[in-house]
């Protein structure tokens, strides 16, 4: 997406090559989530040694073409994210989930819901076909984290549905803060709510 520029957004706020796997580490004392700035292999992720109080919580690939974090949770304005190292790799402080964990509004067979403190912007190139998840209440959430198998094969709760959206031009989505994130058992995540023009 070289045609789009984001003046004022520091380079460190953009994780590199989000379509490749990135790791997330949780500080269980503060509930701070730290995402690797660069891609990481599954072998390196599984070999990552952490101090007491830190857990590996995920290895995932993004659906968007680029993304960045406008600030780290707890900051009072947009600006550089907080950075630190785990296992010799740089990580950025990207999110803070609720202390009491997920809820399951559609029952335990449905996706887990987390209200996440984060300031996240997603960038999709023109001509992209996106899955959008619509809940029974009509709220829409955009596909953020890729799952396996293909998200189209997911079994949805009653009265939930997917729709397809094709971007006519570059699309920049500023997720709300906090963000509602639904995580399916296959690792896919849909986040928002967001508002799209009818396609």
PAPA-890156 format. One line per 2 residues: number of its first residue (from 1); their letters; for each residue x, y, z of C-alpha. Coordinates in steps of 0.5 Angstrom, whole numbers, plus 500, padded with zeros to 3 digits. Layout:
<nodes>
NUM = a = X/Y/Z | ...
</nodes>
This chain:
<nodes>
1 = xx = 500/500/500 | 505/505/498
3 = xx = 500/510/495 | 498/511/502
5 = xx = 502/515/507 | 500/516/515
7 = xx = 504/522/517 | 505/523/524
9 = xx = 505/515/525 | 511/513/528
11 = xx = 514/507/524 | 515/502/530
13 = xx = 507/503/531 | 507/498/524
15 = xx = 508/491/526 | 512/489/519
17 = xx = 508/484/514 | 502/482/518
19 = xx = 500/477/513 | 506/473/516
21 = xx = 505/470/524 | 506/474/529
23 = xx = 507/472/537 | 503/475/543
25 = xx = 505/475/550 | 501/477/556
27 = xx = 503/480/562 | 498/476/567
29 = xx = 499/481/573 | 498/487/568
31 = xx = 494/484/563 | 498/488/558
33 = xx = 499/484/551 | 505/485/547
35 = xx = 506/483/540 | 512/482/536
37 = xx = 514/487/531 | 517/482/526
39 = xx = 514/475/524 | 516/469/528
41 = xx = 516/462/526 | 512/457/530
43 = xx = 518/454/532 | 521/460/535
45 = xx = 515/462/538 | 514/455/542
47 = xx = 522/456/544 | 520/463/547
49 = xx = 523/463/554 | 519/468/558
51 = xx = 520/470/566 | 515/468/571
53 = xx = 508/472/570 | 509/472/562
55 = xx = 505/467/558 | 505/466/550
57 = xx = 498/467/548 | 498/466/541
59 = xx = 501/466/534 | 497/469/529
61 = xx = 496/472/522 | 493/478/520
63 = xx = 488/479/514 | 489/486/513
65 = xx = 494/489/508 | 497/493/514
67 = xx = 496/495/520 | 498/500/526
69 = xx = 496/502/533 | 495/509/534
71 = xx = 497/509/541 | 499/503/547
73 = xx = 493/502/552 | 493/507/558
75 = xx = 496/513/554 | 493/519/554
77 = xx = 494/521/546 | 496/518/540
79 = xx = 503/517/539 | 509/512/539
81 = xx = 507/505/542 | 511/502/548
83 = xx = 516/497/546 | 520/492/550
85 = xx = 524/485/548 | 522/478/549
87 = xx = 527/473/547 | 532/478/544
89 = xx = 526/480/539 | 522/487/540
91 = xx = 515/487/542 | 510/493/542
93 = xx = 504/494/547 | 498/493/543
95 = xx = 492/491/548 | 489/490/554
97 = xx = 484/485/555 | 479/484/561
99 = xx = 482/482/567 | 476/477/568
101 = xx = 477/474/561 | 472/472/555
103 = xx = 464/472/555 | 460/467/551
105 = xx = 454/471/549 | 452/465/544
107 = xx = 453/460/549 | 460/456/550
109 = xx = 459/453/543 | 459/460/540
111 = xx = 465/465/539 | 469/468/545
113 = xx = 467/475/546 | 473/480/549
115 = xx = 472/487/550 | 479/489/549
117 = xx = 483/496/550 | 486/498/544
119 = xx = 487/503/539 | 488/499/532
121 = xx = 487/501/525 | 487/496/519
123 = xx = 489/498/512 | 486/494/506
125 = xx = 488/495/499 | 483/496/493
127 = xx = 480/490/490 | 480/486/497
129 = xx = 474/481/498 | 473/481/506
131 = xx = 468/477/510 | 464/481/515
133 = xx = 461/478/521 | 454/481/523
135 = xx = 451/479/529 | 443/478/531
137 = xx = 443/485/533 | 446/488/527
139 = xx = 453/490/529 | 458/488/524
141 = xx = 465/486/525 | 471/486/520
143 = xx = 475/480/519 | 482/481/523
145 = xx = 486/475/524 | 486/469/520
147 = xx = 483/462/522 | 484/455/519
149 = xx = 480/453/516 | 477/458/512
151 = xx = 472/463/516 | 467/461/511
153 = xx = 466/454/514 | 465/457/521
155 = xx = 459/455/524 | 455/461/527
157 = xx = 450/462/532 | 443/463/531
159 = xx = 441/469/527 | 449/471/525
161 = xx = 451/471/518 | 457/473/514
163 = xx = 457/478/508 | 462/479/503
165 = xx = 465/486/502 | 469/488/496
167 = xx = 473/494/497 | 473/499/491
169 = xx = 479/503/494 | 484/503/499
171 = xx = 480/502/506 | 482/505/513
173 = xx = 478/502/519 | 479/505/525
175 = xx = 477/500/530 | 473/503/536
177 = xx = 477/504/543 | 475/499/546
179 = xx = 474/494/541 | 469/488/541
181 = xx = 473/482/539 | 470/475/537
183 = xx = 475/469/537 | 472/463/534
185 = xx = 475/456/536 | 479/456/529
187 = xx = 483/462/531 | 479/467/527
189 = xx = 477/473/530 | 472/479/528
191 = xx = 473/486/531 | 469/492/531
193 = xx = 463/494/531 | 465/498/524
195 = xx = 460/501/520 | 461/500/512
197 = xx = 457/503/506 | 452/498/503
199 = x = 456/494/497
</nodes>
